[in-house]
Amino acid sequence: MKVTFLKTLALSSLVSGAAWAQSSAAELKEEARSIFLTSCAASCHNKAVSPRLTDASGDVDFNAVKLNAARIIARVQDASMPPRRAPASQQITAAQRETLLQYVKSLQTDTPDNAGLPLASLRLASGFNIEVFAKAEGARSLAVHPEGIVFVGTGGFSNVDPNGRVHAIVPTSSGRKVIALAWNLDNPNGVALQGNDLYVAEQTRVIRFKDAVGWVKANVGKNLGKTSAPFTTVYSGLPDQPTHSWKYLGFGPDGKLYLNIGAPCNICLPDRDTYATIMRMNADGSNLETVARGVRNTVGFTWHPETREMWFTDNGRDQLGDNLPPDELNRLTADGQDFGYPYCHAKTISDPTYGKNQDCRSDAFTKPEVELGAHVAALGLTFYQGSMFPAAYQNAVFIAEHGSWNSSRKNGYRLSVVQFKQDAEGKTVATYQPFIAGWLNDANQTNWGRPVDVKNYVDGSLLLSDDQTGAIYRVTYTTP
């Protein structure tokens, strides 16, 4: 009888304890929901800023919270969170910080393979595979060294790495290691290599890390804290504009360093001729000059491996509806070409405000080679140059589409490909189609990733960055 009573008492205690634990977890989640809605989502991470932490109904998207757990923890621990521009009503207390940390950390206990990312939901053509190559918070622009070291810029639309780092992924005998080359930079989005030197574009300046390759190889695996590699300023005084302020960098076949200066608005007539341009300078920062005008906002350019002409993406303006205007894939054939902004968009679309007295069909404005999807936010691009993929992909243009932010139905969130073929009359015809899709669930309009830049890797694969998850993916091909 006594044993039965003790068993009953123990069982009762277990049930009571389990119920208490479930209640406590539920209460913690509700407290976290309230904080997210009044602070994080209200000030930034709604439909306008990546990573988006709310769903279509405006409630907290807890799947998005889990996927971005590491970034959220780092942001909550940052003393400047929420951003100083947030109103007082959206600031959080020390107790609320602890609640968020406790809840978000509880989501990290069951991380599966592939860094916890649902790669199985991605759709690829037969024979192609995708895996997580490495993770680096806020991964955006990529620069690949012949030794296989990959430098990773951060920043962009929402400053996705609040620590302002530039990362390096270094192959070692015990696997790939990630090291921070620099800390506390101002949106260090653009990265470009010249030999072993790394050039980095912040919002208003370009800096140079001499022998960055040697530095990361010597320091990988060390506990450096927040020590940055030494650097010098190459060029300062780039415009500190309110929008489209992040820069992309690339060395052209001429040895010059190219960068973009976006339009300081959605649509306007810029008040200085350096806005809405692509520019270039010598590697030492001298002789800055404009090479293309009328470019609203390019965050990706490259050079054709045979013709050596520059090709670049351009993001179309907003607020003309879901279907207008298309983003663009452009080709620069001569210095000084004008690509239409703010008067004309895509091939023949006249802007309702600034294009009334312009002939958008005229040769005064250079037309895009390919009209891409509207609002897909086409960013980084590369001509495939490896030997791993089938021959049909040689010199094809792969384009990372970051995804729309203000369309009623989301668009983009994929890696697309443009291939060029000869038709029956010998004319070159371009085909444009998705190559990898699935970061966006079209049915419920939620996304778990946002592609940013794509580069050829030394083994013939492609690398693709994703600033929402911090993943750098490796795309390979195996004969089916």
N, C-alpha and C positions, 0 to 999 in steps of 0.2 A: 504494500500500500504506500509506504514511504517512498520507495523507488519510483512508483508511478507518479506520485505527487511531484517529485523532483524533476522527472522527465517532462511532466506537463508544464512546470514552472520554467524550465530551460527553454522548451519550445515556445512558450509564450514570450519569453524574453527575446528569443531570436526573431520571432515575427514582429515584435514591437520595434526591435532595433532596425530591422530591414525597412519597416514602414517609415521609421524616423529618417533613415538614410535617404530613401526615395523622396520624402518630403523636403529634406534639406537640399538635395540636388535640384529638385523642382523650384524651390524658393531661390536658390542661387541663380538658376537660369533666368527666372523672372526679374531678379534684380539686375542681372547683366543686360537683359533686353531693355529695361527702362533706361539704363545708362547709355547703351548704344544709341537708342532713339533720341535721347535728349542732348547727347553730346556728339559722339562720333558721326552718326548718320546725319544729324541735323546740321552740323557745321561743314562736313566734307563728303563723307562716303555714302552718298545716295546715288542717284542716277547720273550725277555730273562728274564724279571723281572716282578714279580707280584706286584701290579695289572697292567695288560696290558692295556694301554690306546689307542692303535691303533688297527685298524681292519686289515683284510687280505691284503688290498691294501696299507697299510701304512698310511692311513689317520686317523685322530682322531676319536675314537669310543665314541661319545657323550653319548651313553647309559652307557658305562663303567664309564665315568666321573660322570654321575648322581648317579650311584650306589655307587661310592666311594667318593661322595661329601664331607662328613664329614672328611674323611682321607685326602683328598686333601687340604681342608681348613687348617687343623692342620699342614700339611707339608709346605704349602706356608707361614704360619705365623712363621715357624721355621727359625731362622736366618741362619742355616747352609744349607738351601735349595738353589740350588741343592747341592748334596754331594760335599765335597771338592775335590774329585777326578775328578769331571767334568771339562772339559777345559773352559777357560775364555769365549769362544764364546757361551757356553751354560749356563752361569750365567745370572740371570735376574735382572733387575733394580727394584727400589722401585715402579716406576709407573707400571711396568708389574705385580708386585705382587698385586697391587690394582686392576688391570684389571682382573686378575685371580680370586681374591676373590669376586669381584662384579659379575662376570659371574657365578661362581660355586654356590655362595649363592642363585642366582636367580633360580637355579634348585631345591632348597629345599622347594619351596613354595607349592608343591602339593604332599607331601609324603602320600601314601595310607596306609592301614592297613598292618600288618606284617612287620613293619619297612621299608616299601617301596620295599620289595623284592617280586619277581614274583613266590611265592611258588606254585601257580596253575600250573606252567609249569613243576613241578617235577612229576615224574612217580613212584608210589609206588604200591605194591601189594594190593589186596583187603583187606580192614579192617584196613590198616595202615594209619596213619595221621602224618603230620609234621607241626610244628609251631615254631615261634621264641620264645625261652625260655628267652633270654636276648641278649644284644649287648655289646661287649667290643672290642674296636679297636684293630685289629691285632690278634684276638683270635686264639691260636694254641693249645698247650698241655693243658690237663685238669686233675684236681685231685679233686675227690669228697669225701667230709667228710660225715660221717654217719648222721649228722644233716641236710644235704641237702645243705650246703655251697659248692660252686664250685670255685676252684682257677684256674686261666687262665694265662698261660704263653704266651709271644709274641716273635716276632723275626723271625728267620728262614732265608729263601733264600733271602728275600729282606728287612729284618728288617721292617716288616709291621707296627709296631708301633714306630715312630721316637722318642717317649718319653721314650722308654725302660721301660714300666710298667709291673707289675704283677697285675692282677685284681682279685677281689673276688666278686662272686654273692651271696648275702646274703638274705635268705628268711626273711621277716618281716611281721608284722601284716597288713601293707599297700601294700604288694606286694614285688617282688624281687627288691633289690637295688644293684647297682654296685659300688664298691669302689676300688680305687687304693691302693694296699698294698705297692707298691714300685715304684719309679720313677728312670729314668736315669741309668738303668742297661744295660749291654752289651749283647744284644740278649738273654734275659732271657726266652729261649724256654722251657726248661724242668722244670716240677713241680712234686713234690711227697710229700705225707703226711706220717708222722709217728706219730700216735696219733694226737695231736693238733698242732704239729710243721710242718712247711712247708719248704721243701728243694727246692732250685731253682738253676738250672744250667745256668750259663752264658757261654760265649765262652771259657774262660780260668780258671774258678773257680766254685766251688759249695758253696752256702751260705745257712744259716739256720735262719729262722724266728721262734724264740721260741714262742709258744702259738699264732701262727698266727690266729687261730680260735677266741681266746678271743679278740685279737686286732681288728679284723674287726667287731666283734659283738659290741664292745664298741664304735667304731668310725663311723659305718655306719650312713649316714645321716648328718654327720658333714661336715662343709666346712674346709677341711684340707689343701687346696692349693696343693702344691707339697711335703707335708710331707710324708716321708716313715716310715714304721714300723722299729724298730731296728732289726739288724741282725748281725750275726757273720760269719766269713769265715771258712768253714769246710775243703776245699781243694783248693789250688791254684797251678798254674803251669801247667795246661792242655795246650796242644800245641795251639798256636795262628796261625792256618793254613789258607791258602787263600780260600779254598773251603770246604764244608761239615763241617763247624766249629760249627754249632749249636748242642746242646746236648739234649738228651732225658733222663729222670730219672724215676726210679721205684724201690720200695722196694720189694725184693723177699720174698718168704716164709721163707727164712733163716734169715730174719732181716737185710740183707746186702743191701746197696744202689748200684744199677747198673746204668751204663751210657755207652754211645757209644762214640767212637772216630773215625770219618769217615776217609776215604782216602783223602789225601790232593790234589786230582787231579781227573780228569775223569778216566784215566787209567795210572798207573805207578807202579813201584816197590818201595814202600815207603822206606825212608831212616832211619826209626826208627820202632822198633817192636811194638810200641803202636798204630800206625796208623792202620786203618781198623780192629778195634777190638771192642769187648764188654768187659767192665771191671767192677769190683765191689770193694767196700771198706766198712769198718765199718762205722756206722752212725757218728762216730766222725772224719772221714776222714783218719783213719789209715789203713794200710795193703791194699793198692791199688794193685790189681792183675788182670791178664787177664784171662777171661773165654772162649772167642771165638775169633778165628782169621779168616782172609780171608773174612771179612764182609765189603763190599765196603761202604755202608752208610745206617744204620738203623736209622729211626726216629720214631720207635714204637716197643715196646715189652711188653709182658704180660706173665702170668703164667697159665697153665692149672689148673682149679679148683680141679681136682681129682689127676692127676699124679704129679702136682707141677713142671712140666718141663717148661722151658722158651720157648716161641714162639715169633718170631720176623719177621718183614718185612725187605727186603733189596732191594735197588734200583739198577737196572742193569746199566751198563756203557752206554754211548752215542756213537754216530757216527759209529754204525754198521748197520744203516738203520732203517726204521720204525718198523720192526718186530722182531728185535733181539737186545739184549737178553731179555727174560721175566724178570720182577721183580719176587721176590721170597717170599714165606711164609716158614719160616724155623723153625726147632725144635732143641733145644739144649738138648741132652741126657747125655752128659758127659763134664766135664771141659776140655778145650784145643782143642775142635774140630775145624777143619779148613774147612771153607765153600767156599774156592776156589779162591777168589780174590788175585792177578790179573790174575791168570793162567786160571781159568775155570769159566764159567758163567752158571747159571741154572743147569740142570742135567748133560749135556754132551758137552756143547759148549766150544770149545777151543778158547782162545783169540788169534787173529792173530799175536799179537806182543809178548806176554809173555807166551803163552801156547804151543809153538811149541815143546818143549821137555817134555811135561807133558801128562800123561794119565788121561784125565778127567773122564773116566769111573771107575777109580780105587777107592777103599775104602779110599784112603788117603784124599779125599775131601768129606765132608758131603753134600749129595744132598738135595735140597729143598723138603718139603712135598708137596707143590703145586706150579706149575709155574703160575704166574699171567700174566696180560697183559703187553706187552712191553711198557716201558716208562710211565706207568700209575702213577708213583710216589706214590707207596703204602707207607703210613706213619703209623698213629696210628691204633691200633687194640685192640679188646677185645673179650673175650668169654662171650656170653650172659648168665646172671645168674638170671634174673628176673622171675617173675611169670605172667607178663602181656601178653607176646607174646605166640603164639601157641607152643605146646610141641616140635614140629619139630625144633624149633630154640634154644632149650636148649643146651648150650655148643657149639653152632655155633660160628664161628669166623667172626666178622664184621670188615671190613677193610676200612679205609678212603683213597681214591685215589685222591691225590692232582691234578693230571693232567700233561700231557706232556708239555714240553716247547720247544723242538726242532724237533718234528716230522712234516712231511709235512701235515699229517692229525692228529688232536688232538686226544688224547686218555686219558681215565680216567675221572676225574671231577665227581666222583660218590661215593656212599657208596656201597661196594660189600659185599657178604657173602659167606663163605665157610662152607658147611655142610658135615657131615660125616655119611655114611650109610654102612650097611653090605650088600655085594652082595650075590648071591646064594651059593657061596663057603665059605661064612663066612669071606671074606676079607673086610677090611675097604676101602671104596671108597669115595673120596672127590669130591664134586661138587662145582664149582666156578661160580658165576653169579652176575650181578648187582642187588642190593636191592633197591636203590634209584638213579635214573638218571634224568638228565634234567638241571643240572648246565651248561652243554655244549649243544649248539645248533649245531648239527652236520652239518646241511644244510649250514649255513653261517659261521661255524667255530668260533663262538664267545662264550665266557663263562661269566657268571655273578657271579660265586662262585667257591671256591676251598676248598673242605673238607680236614681237617688236622688230627683231633683226635676224637676218639669215646670212650665213657665210659658208663658203667651201672649207672643209677641214682637210688636214694633210693626208688622211687615208682614203679620200674620195667620197666620204659621207658629207652630209650637210649638218650644220649646227643651227639651231633656232632658239632664240631667247624668248622668255615669257615673263613680263614684269609683274604680273599678278601673283604667280606662284614662286617666282625666283628661280625657276628651272631653266637650264639650258639643255635642250633635247638634242639627241643625235639621231639622224634619219639615215638608215642604211637600206641596201637592196641585196636580196638573195634570190637567185634564179628559182622560180617556182618549180 
